[in-house]
Amino acid sequence: MRRLLTLLICLLLPLQAAAQAYRAENWLVVVPLNAHDFEVIEDRGEGARGIWCAASDFAQTVLGLPPAERLYIKTPRGPSVSGVGRRGVVFTTQADRAGPDVGASYSVSVRRAGENLPSHHARQFCRKDLIELEDF
């Protein structure tokens, strides 16, 4: 009986952890870490724009973050903290939990702690039709 119970626990715990993950509108997986921090898992060659898109989608849809509030990179792109063998970026909704503010930038990056954007700005990266070049 004890072995059966142990087997059931081992089989069901991973399912509960997977159920907590959120699939953003661009299909990247977002894993909540606590009430203010979450990790966007890199996948399908999505770059910084795709990662920011998934972060803002999660923050607004799941956490209820107002669009004008900022998102901050807590842990830059690197080995995932939520899964072995993956790469991800940890975001936070609180400035004091991120690195020092890195100031304004002309490019979008996921490689420095402290990078931040208003959630509504990052959500615009989900709209690929807005950033495609026109043929002349």
N, CA, C and O atoms as a GROMACS GRO file, in nm:
protein
  544
    1MET      N    1   0.082  -0.119   0.000
    1MET     CA    2   0.000   0.000   0.000
    1MET      C    3   0.087   0.127   0.000
    1MET      O    4   0.057   0.224  -0.069
    2ARG      N    5   0.193   0.122   0.078
    2ARG     CA    6   0.283   0.238   0.086
    2ARG      C    7   0.348   0.264  -0.050
    2ARG      O    8   0.363   0.380  -0.091
    3ARG      N    9   0.388   0.158  -0.121
    3ARG     CA   10   0.449   0.174  -0.253
    3ARG      C   11   0.350   0.232  -0.354
    3ARG      O   12   0.386   0.315  -0.437
    4LEU      N   13   0.227   0.189  -0.344
    4LEU     CA   14   0.124   0.241  -0.434
    4LEU      C   15   0.103   0.390  -0.410
    4LEU      O   16   0.091   0.467  -0.505
    5LEU      N   17   0.098   0.430  -0.284
    5LEU     CA   18   0.081   0.571  -0.250
    5LEU      C   19   0.200   0.653  -0.299
    5LEU      O   20   0.182   0.762  -0.355
    6THR      N   21   0.320   0.603  -0.280
    6THR     CA   22   0.441   0.672  -0.327
    6THR      C   23   0.439   0.684  -0.479
    6THR      O   24   0.475   0.789  -0.533
    7LEU      N   25   0.399   0.579  -0.548
    7LEU     CA   26   0.392   0.581  -0.693
    7LEU      C   27   0.290   0.685  -0.741
    7LEU      O   28   0.317   0.760  -0.835
    8LEU      N   29   0.175   0.690  -0.677
    8LEU     CA   30   0.073   0.789  -0.714
    8LEU      C   31   0.122   0.932  -0.694
    8LEU      O   32   0.097   1.019  -0.777
    9ILE      N   33   0.190   0.956  -0.584
    9ILE     CA   34   0.244   1.090  -0.557
    9ILE      C   35   0.346   1.128  -0.663
    9ILE      O   36   0.345   1.240  -0.713
   10CYS      N   37   0.434   1.034  -0.698
   10CYS     CA   38   0.536   1.062  -0.800
   10CYS      C   39   0.475   1.089  -0.937
   10CYS      O   40   0.530   1.167  -1.015
   11LEU      N   41   0.364   1.026  -0.966
   11LEU     CA   42   0.299   1.046  -1.095
   11LEU      C   43   0.215   1.172  -1.100
   11LEU      O   44   0.206   1.235  -1.206
   12LEU      N   45   0.155   1.211  -0.990
   12LEU     CA   46   0.064   1.324  -0.990
   12LEU      C   47   0.130   1.459  -0.965
   12LEU      O   48   0.079   1.561  -1.012
   13LEU      N   49   0.241   1.465  -0.893
   13LEU     CA   50   0.307   1.593  -0.866
   13LEU      C   51   0.350   1.666  -0.994
   13LEU      O   52   0.327   1.786  -1.004
   14PRO      N   53   0.412   1.598  -1.090
   14PRO     CA   54   0.448   1.670  -1.214
   14PRO      C   55   0.326   1.724  -1.287
   14PRO      O   56   0.335   1.829  -1.350
   15LEU      N   57   0.213   1.655  -1.282
   15LEU     CA   58   0.093   1.702  -1.348
   15LEU      C   59   0.043   1.831  -1.286
   15LEU      O   60  -0.004   1.920  -1.358
   16GLN      N   61   0.052   1.843  -1.156
   16GLN     CA   62   0.008   1.965  -1.090
   16GLN      C   63   0.099   2.082  -1.129
   16GLN      O   64   0.049   2.192  -1.153
   17ALA      N   65   0.228   2.060  -1.136
   17ALA     CA   66   0.320   2.166  -1.175
   17ALA      C   67   0.294   2.210  -1.318
   17ALA      O   68   0.299   2.329  -1.348
   18ALA      N   69   0.267   2.115  -1.407
   18ALA     CA   70   0.240   2.149  -1.546
   18ALA      C   71   0.109   2.224  -1.561
   18ALA      O   72   0.095   2.307  -1.650
   19ALA      N   73   0.013   2.196  -1.474
   19ALA     CA   74  -0.116   2.263  -1.482
   19ALA      C   75  -0.106   2.410  -1.448
   19ALA      O   76  -0.194   2.488  -1.485
   20GLN      N   77  -0.002   2.451  -1.378
   20GLN     CA   78   0.015   2.590  -1.339
   20GLN      C   79   0.072   2.676  -1.451
   20GLN      O   80   0.063   2.798  -1.446
   21ALA      N   81   0.130   2.614  -1.552
   21ALA     CA   82   0.191   2.689  -1.661
   21ALA      C   83   0.082   2.753  -1.747
   21ALA      O   84  -0.031   2.703  -1.755
   22TYR      N   85   0.116   2.864  -1.809
   22TYR     CA   86   0.024   2.939  -1.894
   22TYR      C   87   0.082   2.946  -2.034
   22TYR      O   88   0.202   2.970  -2.050
   23ARG      N   89   0.000   2.925  -2.135
   23ARG     CA   90   0.046   2.937  -2.273
   23ARG      C   91   0.002   3.074  -2.325
   23ARG      O   92  -0.117   3.101  -2.338
   24ALA      N   93   0.099   3.159  -2.354
   24ALA     CA   94   0.071   3.295  -2.399
   24ALA      C   95   0.014   3.294  -2.541
   24ALA      O   96   0.015   3.191  -2.608
   25GLU      N   97  -0.033   3.408  -2.585
   25GLU     CA   98  -0.096   3.416  -2.716
   25GLU      C   99   0.000   3.384  -2.831
   25GLU      O  100  -0.045   3.349  -2.940
   26ASN      N  101   0.129   3.394  -2.809
   26ASN     CA  102   0.227   3.355  -2.911
   26ASN      C  103   0.280   3.214  -2.886
   26ASN      O  104   0.381   3.174  -2.944
   27TRP      N  105   0.214   3.141  -2.802
   27TRP     CA  106   0.239   3.000  -2.771
   27TRP      C  107   0.362   2.972  -2.685
   27TRP      O  108   0.396   2.856  -2.665
   28LEU      N  109   0.428   3.074  -2.634
   28LEU     CA  110   0.536   3.050  -2.539
   28LEU      C  111   0.476   3.014  -2.404
   28LEU      O  112   0.368   3.061  -2.368
   29VAL      N  113   0.546   2.930  -2.330
   29VAL     CA  114   0.499   2.887  -2.198
   29VAL      C  115   0.552   2.983  -2.092
   29VAL      O  116   0.670   3.019  -2.092
   30VAL      N  117   0.463   3.022  -2.001
   30VAL     CA  118   0.499   3.110  -1.890
   30VAL      C  119   0.471   3.034  -1.761
   30VAL      O  120   0.360   2.983  -1.741
   31VAL      N  121   0.571   3.028  -1.674
   31VAL     CA  122   0.560   2.953  -1.548
   31VAL      C  123   0.562   3.051  -1.432
   31VAL      O  124   0.661   3.120  -1.410
   32PRO      N  125   0.451   3.058  -1.354
   32PRO     CA  126   0.453   3.145  -1.236
   32PRO      C  127   0.548   3.089  -1.131
   32PRO      O  128   0.549   2.969  -1.105
   33LEU      N  129   0.627   3.177  -1.070
   33LEU     CA  130   0.721   3.134  -0.966
   33LEU      C  131   0.672   3.173  -0.827
   33LEU      O  132   0.691   3.098  -0.731
   34ASN      N  133   0.610   3.289  -0.816
   34ASN     CA  134   0.547   3.335  -0.692
   34ASN      C  135   0.448   3.444  -0.731
   34ASN      O  136   0.415   3.458  -0.849
   35ALA      N  137   0.400   3.521  -0.635
   35ALA     CA  138   0.296   3.620  -0.663
   35ALA      C  139   0.342   3.731  -0.758
   35ALA      O  140   0.258   3.794  -0.822
   36HIS      N  141   0.473   3.757  -0.767
   36HIS     CA  142   0.522   3.869  -0.847
   36HIS      C  143   0.620   3.830  -0.957
   36HIS      O  144   0.648   3.910  -1.046
   37ASP      N  145   0.673   3.709  -0.952
   37ASP     CA  146   0.776   3.666  -1.047
   37ASP      C  147   0.724   3.551  -1.133
   37ASP      O  148   0.646   3.468  -1.088
   38PHE      N  149   0.768   3.550  -1.260
   38PHE     CA  150   0.730   3.442  -1.351
   38PHE      C  151   0.838   3.427  -1.456
   38PHE      O  152   0.915   3.520  -1.482
   39GLU      N  153   0.844   3.310  -1.515
   39GLU     CA  154   0.947   3.281  -1.614
   39GLU      C  155   0.884   3.252  -1.749
   39GLU      O  156   0.790   3.174  -1.759
   40VAL      N  157   0.936   3.316  -1.852
   40VAL     CA  158   0.897   3.288  -1.989
   40VAL      C  159   1.000   3.192  -2.046
   40VAL      O  160   1.119   3.221  -2.046
   41ILE      N  161   0.954   3.077  -2.094
   41ILE     CA  162   1.042   2.975  -2.148
   41ILE      C  163   1.064   3.002  -2.297
   41ILE      O  164   0.968   3.017  -2.374
   42GLU      N  165   1.189   3.007  -2.336
   42GLU     CA  166   1.226   3.031  -2.475
   42GLU      C  167   1.188   2.909  -2.560
   42GLU      O  168   1.206   2.795  -2.517
   43ASP      N  169   1.134   2.934  -2.680
   43ASP     CA  170   1.094   2.823  -2.766
   43ASP      C  171   1.076   2.873  -2.909
   43ASP      O  172   1.050   2.992  -2.931
   44ARG      N  173   1.088   2.784  -3.006
   44ARG     CA  174   1.061   2.808  -3.146
   44ARG      C  175   1.137   2.927  -3.205
   44ARG      O  176   1.090   2.988  -3.301
   45GLY      N  177   1.252   2.960  -3.151
   45GLY     CA  178   1.333   3.068  -3.205
   45GLY      C  179   1.280   3.207  -3.178
   45GLY      O  180   1.328   3.304  -3.237
   46GLU      N  181   1.182   3.219  -3.089
   46GLU     CA  182   1.131   3.352  -3.055
   46GLU      C  183   1.243   3.433  -2.990
   46GLU      O  184   1.317   3.382  -2.906
   47GLY      N  185   1.255   3.555  -3.030
   47GLY     CA  186   1.358   3.643  -2.975
   47GLY      C  187   1.303   3.728  -2.863
   47GLY      O  188   1.203   3.693  -2.799
   48ALA      N  189   1.368   3.839  -2.839
   48ALA     CA  190   1.331   3.928  -2.729
   48ALA      C  191   1.188   3.978  -2.742
   48ALA      O  192   1.115   3.982  -2.643
   49ARG      N  193   1.145   4.015  -2.862
   49ARG     CA  194   1.009   4.064  -2.882
   49ARG      C  195   0.906   3.959  -2.840
   49ARG      O  196   0.809   3.991  -2.772
   50GLY      N  197   0.926   3.835  -2.880
   50GLY     CA  198   0.833   3.728  -2.846
   50GLY      C  199   0.829   3.701  -2.696
   50GLY      O  200   0.724   3.672  -2.640
   51ILE      N  201   0.944   3.710  -2.632
   51ILE     CA  202   0.951   3.687  -2.487
   51ILE      C  203   0.880   3.799  -2.412
   51ILE      O  204   0.806   3.773  -2.318
   52TRP      N  205   0.901   3.925  -2.454
   52TRP     CA  206   0.830   4.037  -2.392
   52TRP      C  207   0.679   4.026  -2.416
   52TRP      O  208   0.600   4.058  -2.327
   53CYS      N  209   0.640   3.983  -2.534
   53CYS     CA  210   0.498   3.963  -2.566
   53CYS      C  211   0.435   3.865  -2.469
   53CYS      O  212   0.330   3.893  -2.411
   54ALA      N  213   0.499   3.750  -2.450
   54ALA     CA  214   0.445   3.648  -2.359
   54ALA      C  215   0.440   3.699  -2.215
   54ALA      O  216   0.345   3.670  -2.142
   55ALA      N  217   0.542   3.774  -2.176
   55ALA     CA  218   0.544   3.829  -2.039
   55ALA      C  219   0.429   3.925  -2.016
   55ALA      O  220   0.363   3.919  -1.912
   56SER      N  221   0.403   4.013  -2.112
   56SER     CA  222   0.295   4.110  -2.094
   56SER      C  223   0.159   4.042  -2.101
   56SER      O  224   0.068   4.080  -2.028
   57ASP      N  225   0.144   3.943  -2.189
   57ASP     CA  226   0.018   3.869  -2.197
   57ASP      C  227  -0.013   3.804  -2.062
   57ASP      O  228  -0.125   3.815  -2.011
   58PHE      N  229   0.085   3.736  -2.005
   58PHE     CA  230   0.067   3.671  -1.874
   58PHE      C  231   0.036   3.774  -1.765
   58PHE      O  232  -0.055   3.755  -1.685
   59ALA      N  233   0.114   3.882  -1.763
   59ALA     CA  234   0.098   3.983  -1.658
   59ALA      C  235  -0.042   4.046  -1.662
   59ALA      O  236  -0.104   4.065  -1.557
   60GLN      N  237  -0.090   4.077  -1.781
   60GLN     CA  238  -0.221   4.140  -1.792
   60GLN      C  239  -0.335   4.040  -1.775
   60GLN      O  240  -0.434   4.070  -1.707
   61THR      N  241  -0.324   3.922  -1.837
   61THR     CA  242  -0.433   3.825  -1.836
   61THR      C  243  -0.443   3.748  -1.706
   61THR      O  244  -0.553   3.733  -1.652
   62VAL      N  245  -0.332   3.700  -1.655
   62VAL     CA  246  -0.334   3.615  -1.535
   62VAL      C  247  -0.318   3.696  -1.407
   62VAL      O  248  -0.393   3.677  -1.312
   63LEU      N  249  -0.219   3.785  -1.404
   63LEU     CA  250  -0.193   3.862  -1.282
   63LEU      C  251  -0.283   3.985  -1.269
   63LEU      O  252  -0.293   4.042  -1.161
   64GLY      N  253  -0.347   4.025  -1.378
   64GLY     CA  254  -0.433   4.143  -1.374
   64GLY      C  255  -0.356   4.274  -1.366
   64GLY      O  256  -0.408   4.373  -1.315
   65LEU      N  257  -0.233   4.275  -1.416
   65LEU     CA  258  -0.150   4.395  -1.413
   65LEU      C  259  -0.209   4.501  -1.506
   65LEU      O  260  -0.236   4.471  -1.622
   66PRO      N  261  -0.229   4.623  -1.459
   66PRO     CA  262  -0.279   4.730  -1.546
   66PRO      C  263  -0.179   4.754  -1.660
   66PRO      O  264  -0.059   4.743  -1.640
   67PRO      N  265  -0.228   4.788  -1.779
   67PRO     CA  266  -0.140   4.805  -1.895
   67PRO      C  267  -0.030   4.908  -1.876
   67PRO      O  268   0.077   4.896  -1.937
   68ALA      N  269  -0.051   5.010  -1.794
   68ALA     CA  270   0.051   5.113  -1.776
   68ALA      C  271   0.163   5.071  -1.680
   68ALA      O  272   0.267   5.135  -1.676
   69GLU      N  273   0.143   4.966  -1.603
   69GLU     CA  274   0.245   4.919  -1.509
   69GLU      C  275   0.362   4.858  -1.584
   69GLU      O  276   0.346   4.806  -1.695
   70ARG      N  277   0.480   4.864  -1.523
   70ARG     CA  278   0.601   4.816  -1.588
   70ARG      C  279   0.631   4.670  -1.552
   70ARG      O  280   0.596   4.621  -1.444
   71LEU      N  281   0.696   4.604  -1.646
   71LEU     CA  282   0.752   4.471  -1.625
   71LEU      C  283   0.903   4.485  -1.620
   71LEU      O  284   0.961   4.565  -1.693
   72TYR      N  285   0.968   4.407  -1.533
   72TYR     CA  286   1.112   4.416  -1.513
   72TYR      C  287   1.176   4.279  -1.532
   72TYR      O  288   1.119   4.177  -1.492
   73ILE      N  289   1.294   4.277  -1.592
   73ILE     CA  290   1.368   4.152  -1.600
   73ILE      C  291   1.444   4.134  -1.469
   73ILE      O  292   1.526   4.217  -1.431
   74LYS      N  293   1.414   4.025  -1.402
   74LYS     CA  294   1.481   3.992  -1.276
   74LYS      C  295   1.605   3.908  -1.302
   74LYS      O  296   1.713   3.934  -1.248
   75THR      N  297   1.590   3.806  -1.386
   75THR     CA  298   1.701   3.719  -1.424
   75THR      C  299   1.706   3.714  -1.576
   75THR      O  300   1.612   3.666  -1.639
   76PRO      N  301   1.815   3.763  -1.637
   76PRO     CA  302   1.822   3.767  -1.784
   76PRO      C  303   1.822   3.627  -1.847
   76PRO      O  304   1.829   3.526  -1.778
   77ARG      N  305   1.812   3.627  -1.977
   77ARG     CA  306   1.809   3.502  -2.055
   77ARG      C  307   1.923   3.410  -2.011
   77ARG      O  308   2.039   3.451  -2.006
   78GLY      N  309   1.886   3.287  -1.980
   78GLY     CA  310   1.984   3.188  -1.936
   78GLY      C  311   1.915   3.059  -1.901
   78GLY      O  312   1.798   3.040  -1.936
   79PRO      N  313   1.985   2.968  -1.833
   79PRO     CA  314   1.924   2.841  -1.796
   79PRO      C  315   1.796   2.864  -1.715
   79PRO      O  316   1.790   2.950  -1.627
   80SER      N  317   1.695   2.785  -1.747
   80SER     CA  318   1.564   2.799  -1.682
   80SER      C  319   1.572   2.768  -1.533
   80SER      O  320   1.646   2.678  -1.491
   81VAL      N  321   1.496   2.843  -1.454
   81VAL     CA  322   1.488   2.814  -1.310
   81VAL      C  323   1.372   2.720  -1.281
   81VAL      O  324   1.360   2.668  -1.170
   82SER      N  325   1.284   2.698  -1.381
   82SER     CA  326   1.166   2.613  -1.359
   82SER      C  327   1.174   2.477  -1.427
   82SER      O  328   1.089   2.392  -1.403
   83GLY      N  329   1.273   2.455  -1.511
   83GLY     CA  330   1.284   2.327  -1.580
   83GLY      C  331   1.424   2.301  -1.631
   83GLY      O  332   1.489   2.391  -1.683
   84VAL      N  333   1.469   2.180  -1.616
   84VAL     CA  334   1.604   2.142  -1.658
   84VAL      C  335   1.611   2.134  -1.810
   84VAL      O  336   1.520   2.083  -1.875
   85GLY      N  337   1.719   2.185  -1.866
   85GLY     CA  338   1.743   2.173  -2.009
   85GLY      C  339   1.673   2.278  -2.094
   85GLY      O  340   1.675   2.268  -2.216
   86ARG      N  341   1.612   2.376  -2.032
   86ARG     CA  342   1.546   2.482  -2.108
   86ARG      C  343   1.614   2.614  -2.079
   86ARG      O  344   1.696   2.625  -1.988
   87ARG      N  345   1.579   2.715  -2.158
   87ARG     CA  346   1.630   2.851  -2.136
   87ARG      C  347   1.510   2.941  -2.115
   87ARG      O  348   1.403   2.919  -2.173
   88GLY      N  349   1.528   3.043  -2.032
   88GLY     CA  350   1.417   3.132  -2.005
   88GLY      C  351   1.462   3.265  -1.949
   88GLY      O  352   1.581   3.289  -1.928
   89VAL      N  353   1.363   3.351  -1.925
   89VAL     CA  354   1.385   3.484  -1.868
   89VAL      C  355   1.286   3.500  -1.753
   89VAL      O  356   1.167   3.475  -1.770
   90VAL      N  357   1.336   3.540  -1.636
   90VAL     CA  358   1.248   3.563  -1.521
   90VAL      C  359   1.213   3.711  -1.516
   90VAL      O  360   1.301   3.797  -1.515
   91PHE      N  361   1.083   3.737  -1.512
   91PHE     CA  362   1.030   3.873  -1.502
   91PHE      C  363   0.970   3.893  -1.364
   91PHE      O  364   0.936   3.797  -1.295
   92THR      N  365   0.957   4.019  -1.325
   92THR     CA  366   0.890   4.054  -1.201
   92THR      C  367   0.805   4.178  -1.227
   92THR      O  368   0.830   4.254  -1.320
   93THR      N  369   0.706   4.196  -1.142
   93THR     CA  370   0.620   4.315  -1.153
   93THR      C  371   0.662   4.423  -1.054
   93THR      O  372   0.601   4.529  -1.049
   94GLN      N  373   0.766   4.396  -0.976
   94GLN     CA  374   0.811   4.491  -0.874
   94GLN      C  375   0.954   4.537  -0.901
   94GLN      O  376   1.045   4.455  -0.914
   95ALA      N  377   0.972   4.667  -0.910
   95ALA     CA  378   1.102   4.725  -0.944
   95ALA      C  379   1.210   4.687  -0.843
   95ALA      O  380   1.325   4.663  -0.882
   96ASP      N  381   1.176   4.681  -0.716
   96ASP     CA  382   1.277   4.651  -0.613
   96ASP      C  383   1.324   4.506  -0.617
   96ASP      O  384   1.423   4.473  -0.552
   97ARG      N  385   1.256   4.419  -0.690
   97ARG     CA  386   1.296   4.278  -0.703
   97ARG      C  387   1.386   4.256  -0.824
   97ARG      O  388   1.444   4.149  -0.841
   98ALA      N  389   1.399   4.359  -0.910
   98ALA     CA  390   1.483   4.350  -1.030
   98ALA      C  391   1.618   4.414  -1.003
   98ALA      O  392   1.642   4.469  -0.895
   99GLY      N  393   1.704   4.406  -1.100
   99GLY     CA  394   1.834   4.472  -1.088
   99GLY      C  395   1.817   4.622  -1.100
   99GLY      O  396   1.705   4.671  -1.114
  100PRO      N  397   1.927   4.695  -1.096
  100PRO     CA  398   1.918   4.841  -1.110
  100PRO      C  399   1.862   4.878  -1.247
  100PRO      O  400   1.886   4.808  -1.345
  101ASP      N  401   1.789   4.988  -1.253
  101ASP     CA  402   1.732   5.035  -1.378
  101ASP      C  403   1.846   5.065  -1.475
  101ASP      O  404   1.941   5.135  -1.440
  102VAL      N  405   1.836   5.010  -1.595
  102VAL     CA  406   1.944   5.026  -1.693
  102VAL      C  407   1.923   5.146  -1.783
  102VAL      O  408   2.004   5.171  -1.873
  103GLY      N  409   1.817   5.221  -1.761
  103GLY     CA  410   1.791   5.341  -1.841
  103GLY      C  411   1.723   5.310  -1.973
  103GLY      O  412   1.693   5.194  -2.004
  104ALA      N  413   1.700   5.413  -2.049
  104ALA     CA  414   1.631   5.399  -2.177
  104ALA      C  415   1.722   5.331  -2.279
  104ALA      O  416   1.844   5.343  -2.274
  105SER      N  417   1.659   5.260  -2.372
  105SER     CA  418   1.734   5.190  -2.475
  105SER      C  419   1.656   5.197  -2.606
  105SER      O  420   1.533   5.206  -2.606
  106TYR      N  421   1.727   5.194  -2.718
  106TYR     CA  422   1.661   5.194  -2.848
  106TYR      C  423   1.630   5.053  -2.896
  106TYR      O  424   1.558   5.036  -2.995
  107SER      N  425   1.681   4.954  -2.830
  107SER     CA  426   1.655   4.815  -2.868
  107SER      C  427   1.587   4.742  -2.753
  107SER      O  428   1.590   4.785  -2.638
  108VAL      N  429   1.527   4.631  -2.788
  108VAL     CA  430   1.459   4.549  -2.688
  108VAL      C  431   1.550   4.432  -2.657
  108VAL      O  432   1.596   4.362  -2.747
  109SER      N  433   1.575   4.410  -2.529
  109SER     CA  434   1.669   4.306  -2.489
  109SER      C  435   1.612   4.222  -2.376
  109SER      O  436   1.524   4.266  -2.301
  110VAL      N  437   1.661   4.101  -2.364
  110VAL     CA  438   1.630   4.014  -2.250
  110VAL      C  439   1.760   3.965  -2.187
  110VAL      O  440   1.762   3.862  -2.120
  111ARG      N  441   1.867   4.038  -2.209
  111ARG     CA  442   2.000   3.996  -2.164
  111ARG      C  443   2.054   4.072  -2.044
  111ARG      O  444   2.166   4.044  -2.000
  112ARG      N  445   1.977   4.168  -1.989
  112ARG     CA  446   2.026   4.243  -1.873
  112ARG      C  447   1.917   4.253  -1.766
  112ARG      O  448   1.802   4.288  -1.795
  113ALA      N  449   1.954   4.222  -1.643
  113ALA     CA  450   1.862   4.243  -1.532
  113ALA      C  451   1.836   4.392  -1.520
  113ALA      O  452   1.926   4.473  -1.537
  114GLY      N  453   1.713   4.427  -1.490
  114GLY     CA  454   1.676   4.566  -1.476
  114GLY      C  455   1.610   4.625  -1.599
  114GLY      O  456   1.545   4.730  -1.590
  115GLU      N  457   1.624   4.559  -1.717
  115GLU     CA  458   1.553   4.606  -1.836
  115GLU      C  459   1.405   4.610  -1.802
  115GLU      O  460   1.356   4.522  -1.731
  116ASN      N  461   1.333   4.710  -1.849
  116ASN     CA  462   1.191   4.720  -1.816
  116ASN      C  463   1.116   4.794  -1.924
  116ASN      O  464   1.171   4.879  -1.995
  117LEU      N  465   0.988   4.760  -1.935
  117LEU     CA  466   0.898   4.823  -2.030
  117LEU      C  467   0.760   4.833  -1.967
  117LEU      O  468   0.725   4.750  -1.883
  118PRO      N  469   0.681   4.933  -2.007
  118PRO     CA  470   0.541   4.930  -1.966
  118PRO      C  471   0.474   4.807  -2.029
  118PRO      O  472   0.507   4.768  -2.141
  119SER      N  473   0.384   4.747  -1.958
  119SER     CA  474   0.319   4.626  -2.006
  119SER      C  475   0.250   4.648  -2.141
  119SER      O  476   0.257   4.560  -2.227
  120HIS      N  477   0.185   4.762  -2.160
  120HIS     CA  478   0.116   4.788  -2.286
  120HIS      C  479   0.214   4.799  -2.402
  120HIS      O  480   0.180   4.762  -2.515
  121HIS      N  481   0.335   4.849  -2.377
  121HIS     CA  482   0.438   4.857  -2.482
  121HIS      C  483   0.482   4.716  -2.521
  121HIS      O  484   0.489   4.684  -2.640
  122ALA      N  485   0.510   4.634  -2.422
  122ALA     CA  486   0.553   4.496  -2.450
  122ALA      C  487   0.443   4.417  -2.521
  122ALA      O  488   0.473   4.330  -2.603
  123ARG      N  489   0.318   4.446  -2.490
  123ARG     CA  490   0.206   4.374  -2.552
  123ARG      C  491   0.198   4.404  -2.701
  123ARG      O  492   0.147   4.323  -2.778
  124GLN      N  493   0.248   4.519  -2.744
  124GLN     CA  494   0.246   4.552  -2.886
  124GLN      C  495   0.334   4.458  -2.968
  124GLN      O  496   0.313   4.445  -3.089
  125PHE      N  497   0.431   4.394  -2.904
  125PHE     CA  498   0.516   4.299  -2.977
  125PHE      C  499   0.439   4.174  -3.016
  125PHE      O  500   0.487   4.095  -3.098
  126CYS      N  501   0.321   4.154  -2.962
  126CYS     CA  502   0.236   4.041  -3.000
  126CYS      C  503   0.170   4.068  -3.135
  126CYS      O  504   0.125   3.974  -3.202
  127ARG      N  505   0.163   4.193  -3.174
  127ARG     CA  506   0.097   4.233  -3.298
  127ARG      C  507   0.199   4.236  -3.410
  127ARG      O  508   0.251   4.342  -3.443
  128LYS      N  509   0.226   4.124  -3.469
  128LYS     CA  510   0.327   4.116  -3.575
  128LYS      C  511   0.289   4.197  -3.698
  128LYS      O  512   0.376   4.242  -3.772
  129ASP      N  513   0.159   4.217  -3.720
  129ASP     CA  514   0.117   4.294  -3.836
  129ASP      C  515   0.157   4.441  -3.826
  129ASP      O  516   0.160   4.511  -3.927
  130LEU      N  517   0.187   4.488  -3.705
  130LEU     CA  518   0.228   4.627  -3.687
  130LEU      C  519   0.375   4.650  -3.719
  130LEU      O  520   0.416   4.764  -3.742
  131ILE      N  521   0.454   4.543  -3.720
  131ILE     CA  522   0.598   4.562  -3.737
  131ILE      C  523   0.652   4.504  -3.868
  131ILE      O  524   0.772   4.507  -3.893
  132GLU      N  525   0.562   4.453  -3.952
  132GLU     CA  526   0.608   4.401  -4.080
  132GLU      C  527   0.638   4.516  -4.175
  132GLU      O  528   0.571   4.619  -4.172
  133LEU      N  529   0.738   4.500  -4.257
  133LEU     CA  530   0.776   4.603  -4.353
  133LEU      C  531   0.687   4.592  -4.478
  133LEU      O  532   0.650   4.482  -4.520
  134GLU      N  533   0.655   4.704  -4.534
  134GLU     CA  534   0.576   4.704  -4.657
  134GLU      C  535   0.669   4.694  -4.776
  134GLU      O  536   0.783   4.741  -4.772
  135ASP      N  537   0.620   4.632  -4.882
  135ASP     CA  538   0.695   4.626  -5.007
  135ASP      C  539   0.666   4.752  -5.087
  135ASP      O  540   0.552   4.797  -5.095
  136PHE      N  541   0.768   4.808  -5.145
  136PHE     CA  542   0.751   4.930  -5.225
  136PHE      C  543   0.755   4.897  -5.371
  136PHE      O  544   0.743   4.987  -5.454
   0.00000   0.00000   0.00000
